[in-house]
């Protein structure tokens, strides 16, 4: 299936109102893949109107019917995961293996929330005074604006669309302009699976800010779900405040990876490679700050340098490559500047550190002697760079791990008892103990501090798109 290059509004693929389009590039070589419709503000408001018109009918659709449609989406995406992976590789640049894994992960949200759609609960009880029966039901919150990033263009879309539709909400999806083809592929699957016209809409406004603001000020919009940077999240929360729009935020991360004294180094290096290099390091869950005990830091640094050196870098379409391109030259240059600044602050380059001249590539890189509190230690790298800091005391490691405005995820390797004790002291929404990957549709995904608000996935994920209504009945 070829991704459409148009907006999807009220069940129809259509160009922008003024006919404008923007280019979508392959970051591996800079070639133009497509010219996608650049939505106007009026297009975006038309999408909200369509979602508002479709809301009542979709909310009244029996949960089992909504469930079957979501299950059909899972079946289609599972059958077409290689086609979807090819689209992801083309516009995002990631390695094919990462794209194939994302395609499977994206499909799983449709399966999970197909099952949750028929299990929306409520409450029924006698009041303590005995004067009334308390009935609490959960209803769809309403029209939802979903804003997704470029790093996981399929999975971040399905992680929002699936619970919204399961709850009975209608949606307007606004993907990143770097990766609209993946979003269009997902939306076309939803159409093929039988989602009624207006329930799912796709817009790609250029410029983004004014159109998103207009949608958030539309009186029909009752929910905003955003995945992206903390800085943009702050701006959107201010916009959402004007109409008191309920907001879920999955924002930036700065994940610590703590290797405790006595840790199994084979397991720690294996887990570090997954935690760091999944998606080429372009994940909010990517290990960003490596804190390794003095007794292990030299051996850990040597082993992970060897492991990183074995990775092959090149276009994601070549399935033999382990590391693809970053999404754009701008992202490559950001990573390059962070590494250059780290070296200026005293870090040592053990591997990599220089970008090739062609394509948006950055090589697997290892930095040792990194100082806690340095720029690269404070910044979400979003690239294949391992920055290693040593520590001498476990309390010091916990303090450094918590010394950030972010609190999305952390990783701890060590004796299970000690590692669990440290995990309980780290201020993060998720902690992986002796494992390098944690995301699962069945688990609540989200962070503390400035890493976000609310949870996605699990049974909690559908609650973000439901409101409780209390009805008191005279006894």
C-alpha positions in Angstrom: 0.0 0.0 0.0 1.4 3.4 -1.0 0.8 6.2 1.6 -1.6 9.0 0.5 0.0 12.4 0.3 -3.1 14.4 1.3 -5.1 15.4 4.4 -7.8 13.1 5.7 -10.9 15.0 6.7 -14.4 13.6 7.2 -13.5 10.3 5.6 -12.0 11.8 2.5 -8.4 12.2 1.3 -8.1 15.8 0.0 -5.5 18.4 -0.8 -5.0 21.6 1.4 -7.5 24.3 0.8 -4.9 26.5 -0.9 -3.1 23.7 -2.7 0.2 24.2 -0.9 2.5 21.2 -0.3 5.8 20.6 1.5 8.6 18.2 0.7 9.3 15.0 2.6 12.9 13.9 2.4 14.8 10.6 2.8 17.4 11.6 5.5 19.9 9.0 4.2 20.6 10.9 1.0 18.4 14.0 1.1 16.3 12.9 -1.9 12.6 14.0 -2.1 10.1 11.2 -1.4 6.9 13.1 -1.7 5.2 16.5 -1.5 2.6 16.3 1.3 -0.4 18.6 1.6 0.3 21.6 3.9 -2.9 22.1 5.9 -4.2 25.6 6.4 -5.8 26.8 9.6 -9.2 26.4 7.9 -8.4 22.8 7.1 -7.5 22.1 10.7 -10.8 23.6 11.9 -12.7 21.6 9.3 -11.1 18.5 10.7 -12.2 19.4 14.2 -15.8 20.1 12.9 -15.8 16.7 11.3 -14.7 15.0 14.5 -17.3 16.9 16.4 -20.1 15.8 14.0 -18.9 12.2 14.2 -18.5 12.1 18.0 -22.0 11.2 19.1 -22.4 8.4 16.7 -19.0 6.9 17.5 -19.6 7.3 21.3 -22.9 5.4 20.9 -21.3 2.6 18.9 -21.4 -0.6 21.0 -18.0 -1.2 22.6 -17.8 -4.7 21.0 -18.1 -3.0 17.5 -15.4 -0.5 18.3 -13.3 -3.4 19.6 -13.7 -5.4 16.4 -12.6 -2.4 14.3 -9.5 -1.9 16.4 -8.8 -5.6 16.2 -9.1 -5.4 12.4 -6.4 -2.6 12.4 -4.1 -4.9 14.4 -4.6 -7.7 11.8 -4.0 -5.4 8.9 -0.9 -3.8 10.4 0.5 -7.2 11.4 0.1 -8.5 7.9 1.6 -5.4 6.4 4.4 -4.7 8.9 7.1 -5.0 6.2 5.3 -2.4 4.0 4.9 -0.1 7.0 8.5 -0.6 8.0 9.6 0.5 4.5 7.7 3.7 4.8 9.2 4.4 8.2 12.7 3.8 7.0 12.2 6.0 3.9 11.1 9.2 5.7 12.6 8.6 9.2 16.0 7.1 8.3 16.2 4.5 11.0 17.6 1.0 10.5 15.2 -1.5 9.0 15.3 -3.8 12.0 14.2 -0.8 14.2 11.5 0.1 11.8 10.2 -3.5 11.7 10.2 -3.6 15.5 8.3 -0.3 15.6 5.7 -1.6 13.1 5.0 -4.6 15.3 4.9 -2.5 18.4 2.5 0.0 16.8 0.1 -2.8 15.9 0.1 -4.1 19.4 -1.7 -1.0 20.7 -4.6 -1.8 18.5 -4.8 -5.3 19.9 -4.4 -4.2 23.5 -7.1 -1.4 23.3 -9.4 -3.6 21.3 -9.5 -5.7 24.5 -9.8 -2.7 26.8 -12.7 -1.2 24.8 -15.1 -3.8 26.2 -13.9 -3.5 29.7 -14.6 0.1 30.6 -15.8 0.0 34.1 -17.8 2.2 36.5 -19.2 2.0 40.0 -22.5 1.3 41.8 -23.0 1.5 45.5 -25.2 2.8 48.3 -24.2 6.1 49.9 -23.0 5.9 53.5 -26.1 7.8 54.7 -28.3 5.3 52.8 -30.3 8.1 51.1 -29.3 7.4 47.5 -27.6 5.0 45.1 -24.3 6.3 43.7 -23.8 5.4 40.1 -20.5 6.4 38.4 -20.1 5.8 34.7 -17.2 6.7 32.4 -18.0 8.5 29.2 -15.8 9.6 26.2 -14.2 12.9 27.0 -14.8 14.2 23.5 -12.9 15.4 20.4 -9.2 14.8 21.0 -6.3 16.5 19.3 -3.3 14.1 19.1 0.2 15.4 18.3 2.9 13.0 17.6 6.7 13.2 17.0 9.0 11.9 14.3 11.1 9.4 16.2 8.4 6.7 16.4 5.9 7.9 13.8 3.8 4.8 13.8 3.9 3.7 17.4 3.3 7.1 18.9 0.2 7.5 16.6 -1.3 4.2 17.5 -0.6 4.6 21.2 -2.9 7.6 21.2 -5.4 6.7 18.5 -6.2 3.2 19.8 -7.3 4.2 23.4 -9.1 7.3 22.1 -11.2 5.2 19.7 -11.7 2.5 22.3 -13.1 5.1 24.7 -15.5 6.4 22.1 -13.7 9.6 21.2 -13.2 11.1 17.8 -9.7 12.5 16.9 -7.6 14.8 14.9 -4.1 13.5 14.4 -1.3 16.0 13.7 2.0 14.1 13.0 5.5 15.6 12.7 6.0 17.2 9.2 9.2 15.1 8.9 7.2 11.8 8.9 3.7 12.4 7.6 3.7 9.4 5.2 3.7 6.9 8.2 0.8 8.7 9.8 -1.1 8.6 6.5 -0.4 4.9 6.2 -1.9 4.3 9.7 -5.0 6.5 8.9 -5.6 4.6 5.7 -5.5 1.3 7.6 -8.1 2.7 10.0 -10.3 3.7 7.0 -9.9 0.2 5.5 -10.8 -1.3 8.9 -14.2 0.4 8.9 -13.7 3.5 11.1 -16.6 5.8 10.2 -16.1 9.1 8.4 -15.0 11.9 10.7 -13.9 9.7 13.6 -10.3 10.0 12.6 -8.8 13.0 10.8 -5.3 13.8 9.7 -3.8 17.3 9.3 -0.3 18.6 8.7 -0.3 22.3 9.2 2.5 24.5 8.0 3.3 26.6 10.0 2.3 24.4 12.9 1.8 26.8 15.9 -1.2 29.0 14.7 -3.2 26.1 13.4 -2.7 24.0 16.6 -3.6 27.0 18.7 -6.8 27.5 16.6 -7.8 23.8 17.2 -7.1 24.1 20.9 -9.4 27.1 21.1 -12.2 25.4 19.2 -15.0 24.8 21.7 -15.5 21.2 20.6 -12.0 20.1 21.6 -11.8 18.6 25.0 -8.6 16.6 25.0 -5.0 17.2 24.0 -2.5 14.3 23.9 1.1 15.3 23.0 4.4 13.5 22.7 7.4 15.7 22.2 9.8 18.0 23.9 9.2 19.5 27.3 9.7 23.0 25.8 6.9 22.6 23.3 4.8 20.8 26.0 4.9 23.9 28.2 3.7 26.1 25.3 0.8 23.7 24.5 -0.2 23.6 28.2 -0.5 27.4 28.1 -2.6 27.2 25.0 -4.8 24.4 26.5 -5.4 26.5 29.6 -7.5 29.0 27.8 -10.3 26.5 27.2 -9.3 24.3 30.1 -8.6 21.4 27.7 -7.6 18.2 29.5 -4.0 17.5 28.6 -1.8 14.4 28.6 1.9 15.0 28.0 4.7 12.6 27.3 7.7 14.9 27.2 11.4 14.8 27.3 13.7 12.4 29.1 17.2 12.2 30.4 17.5 8.6 31.4 20.2 7.6 33.8 21.8 4.1 33.4 23.3 3.1 36.7 25.8 0.3 37.0 26.2 -0.6 40.6 29.3 -2.2 42.2 29.2 -6.0 41.7 26.9 -5.8 38.6 27.2 -8.5 36.0 29.1 -6.6 33.3 28.1 -9.0 30.5 24.4 -8.3 31.3 25.0 -4.6 31.9 26.8 -4.0 28.5 24.1 -6.1 26.7 21.4 -4.1 28.3 23.2 -0.8 27.7 23.4 -1.5 24.0 19.6 -2.0 23.9 18.8 0.9 26.1 21.1 3.2 24.2 21.0 2.0 20.6 17.3 1.0 20.2 16.1 3.3 17.4 19.6 4.6 17.0 19.4 6.4 20.3 16.4 8.5 19.1 14.0 7.6 21.9 12.8 9.5 25.0 13.5 6.2 26.8 17.1 6.0 25.5 19.8 5.7 28.2 21.4 9.2 28.2 23.6 9.4 31.3 25.7 6.4 32.1 26.8 6.3 35.8 29.2 3.5 36.4 30.9 2.5 39.6 34.7 3.3 39.9 35.5 -0.4 40.2 33.8 -1.2 36.9 34.0 1.9 34.8 37.2 1.1 32.8 36.1 -2.4 31.9 32.5 -1.3 31.1 33.9 1.5 28.9 36.1 -0.9 27.0 33.4 -3.5 26.5 30.8 -1.0 25.3 33.3 0.6 23.0 33.9 -2.8 21.4 30.2 -3.5 21.1 29.5 -0.1 19.6 32.4 -0.5 17.1 30.8 -3.7 15.7 27.7 -1.8 14.6 27.4 -1.0 10.9 26.0 2.4 9.9 24.3 3.1 6.6 21.0 3.6 4.9 18.2 1.9 6.7 16.9 0.3 3.5 20.0 -1.9 3.5 18.9 -4.5 6.0 22.5 -5.3 6.9 23.0 -2.0 8.6 22.4 -1.6 12.4 22.4 2.2 12.6 20.5 4.4 10.1 20.4 8.1 9.6 19.0 10.7 12.0 15.8 12.3 10.8 17.4 15.4 9.4 20.8 17.2 9.0 19.6 19.6 11.8 19.3 16.6 14.2 22.7 15.3 13.1 24.3 18.8 13.7 22.7 19.0 17.2 24.3 15.7 18.2 27.6 16.8 16.7 27.6 20.1 18.7 26.9 18.2 21.9 29.8 15.9 21.4 32.1 18.8 20.5 31.1 20.7 23.6 31.6 17.6 25.8 35.2 17.2 24.5 35.8 20.9 25.1 34.6 20.3 28.7 37.1 17.5 29.2 35.5 14.3 27.8 37.5 11.8 25.9 36.3 10.3 22.6 36.8 6.5 22.8 34.9 5.9 19.6 33.3 7.9 16.8 32.7 11.6 17.2 32.8 12.7 13.6 29.9 12.8 11.2 30.3 11.7 7.6 30.0 14.2 4.9 26.9 12.7 3.2 23.5 12.1 4.7 22.1 12.8 8.2 24.2 10.2 9.8 26.1 10.3 13.1 28.3 7.3 14.0 28.1 5.2 17.2 30.1 7.2 19.7 31.5 6.6 23.2 32.6 9.4 25.5 34.5 8.7 28.7 35.5 11.0 31.5 32.3 12.9 31.1 31.5 15.4 33.9 28.2 15.2 35.7 26.4 18.4 35.1 28.1 19.1 31.7 25.9 20.1 28.8 25.8 16.6 27.3 24.9 15.3 30.7 22.0 17.7 31.0 20.6 17.4 27.5 18.6 14.7 25.8 21.0 13.6 23.2 18.6 11.8 20.8 21.5 10.1 19.0 23.9 7.2 19.2 26.2 8.7 21.8 27.1 6.9 25.1 28.4 9.4 27.7 30.0 7.7 30.7 30.4 9.3 34.2 32.1 7.4 37.1 30.9 7.4 40.7 32.3 6.0 44.0 29.3 5.8 46.2 25.8 4.5 45.7 24.2 7.5 47.4 26.2 9.7 45.0 24.8 7.7 42.0 21.2 8.1 43.2 21.8 11.9 43.7 23.2 12.3 40.3 20.5 10.2 38.7 17.8 12.5 40.3 19.7 15.7 39.5 17.5 16.6 36.5 14.2 18.2 35.7 13.2 15.0 33.9 11.8 11.8 35.3 10.7 9.5 32.5 12.7 6.3 32.9 15.9 5.0 34.5 17.9 1.8 34.3 19.7 0.1 37.1 22.0 -2.9 36.9 23.3 -4.8 39.9 22.5 -7.4 42.5 18.7 -7.7 42.4 18.2 -6.7 46.0 20.4 -3.6 45.8 19.2 -2.7 42.3 15.6 -2.8 43.5 16.4 -0.6 46.5 18.1 1.9 44.2 15.2 1.8 41.8 12.8 2.8 44.5 14.9 5.9 45.3 15.0 7.2 41.7 12.4 9.8 40.9 11.1 8.5 37.6 7.8 7.1 36.2 9.5 3.9 35.1 12.6 2.0 36.2 14.1 -1.0 34.4 16.0 -3.3 36.7 18.6 -5.5 35.0 16.9 -5.1 31.6 17.5 -2.7 28.7 14.0 -2.3 27.4 10.8 -1.6 29.3 8.0 -0.3 27.0 5.0 -2.6 26.8 1.4 -1.8 25.7 0.2 -3.6 28.9 2.3 -1.3 31.2 1.6 2.4 32.1 4.0 4.6 30.2 4.8 8.1 31.6 7.1 10.2 33.7 7.4 12.4 36.7 8.6 16.0 37.1 8.9 17.7 33.7 8.7 14.5 31.7 5.0 14.7 31.5 1.4 14.3 32.8 -0.7 11.2 32.7 0.0 7.7 31.4 -0.3 5.9 28.1 -0.8 2.1 27.5 -2.1 -0.3 30.1 -5.6 0.0 31.6 -4.6 3.6 32.6 -4.2 4.7 29.0 -7.9 4.5 28.2 -8.8 6.5 31.3 -7.0 9.6 29.7 -9.9 9.7 27.2 -12.8 9.1 29.6 -14.6 11.4 32.1 -16.4 10.2 35.2 -20.1 11.1 35.6 -21.8 10.7 38.9 -25.5 10.0 39.0 -27.3 10.0 42.3 -30.6 8.0 42.5 -33.1 8.4 45.2 -33.5 5.3 47.3 
